[in-house]
Amino acid sequence: ILAAKQVVLADQMGTGKSRSAATAAWNFRNVIDRGPILIVAPQHLRASWYAELCRIGLLEGENDPRWCALRTIDKSSALAEHLWRPDARYYFCHYEILHAWWDRLYPLRPCVSIIDEAHLVKNWKTRRAQAVALACGATQMRIVLTGTPLLNRPSELHSLLSLATGKFTWG
C-alpha cells in the first residue's frame, strides 16, 4: 500500500481491510507527510473506525482530541462547532455530508483519504461521488475499501479504480 499510494482493497468482510488501511495511512503520514487522515464512510461505521484506531494504538480511549467525527450537514450548528477540531489527525466524515464540510477540510491539506464501503460510489453524476472524487484528488495517498467490488456491472469496478487513481485514468 505504501509503495503504490493509490490502491483498492477488495478483500472479504472481516479480513482486516480497515486495519491495513489505517496502518498504512499512519505510516505514510508520519514518514512522508504531516497532514491529517480523512476517512469517508457510511455514518454507521463511525464507532467501528474509532474502535479500530484505538485497537491498533493510534487513538487512546474515549474523546481523543486527535479524532474529529463530523456528524451534521449544518456547520454552523452548536453540535458542529463543538465537534470541530482543526488540529485533529483523523477526520471521519460520512458520504452524505462530505460536500458540506469540504471547504473546512481542504485547507487542512489531508495527506491520505480512506474511502470505506466505496462500492456505494457508483454514479459520477451524484453529489456524493463528486465530493469523494474531490477528497481523493486532493490527497497524495488514496485507499479505497470494499468487500463487494462488483455488484452488477463491470462499470462499478471502473468507479472504484477511478477513485483510487484519478477520475480520467481509465478512460
PyMOL commands that set and color helices and strands:
alter all, ss='L'
color gray80, all
select helices_A, chain A and resi 17-31+43-55+78-83+98-108+118-120+127-137+154-165
alter helices_A, ss='H'
color red, helices_A
select strands_A, chain A and resi 6-9+37-41+67-70+90-94+112-115+141-145
alter strands_A, ss='S'
color yellow, strands_A
deselect
rebuild
show_as cartoon
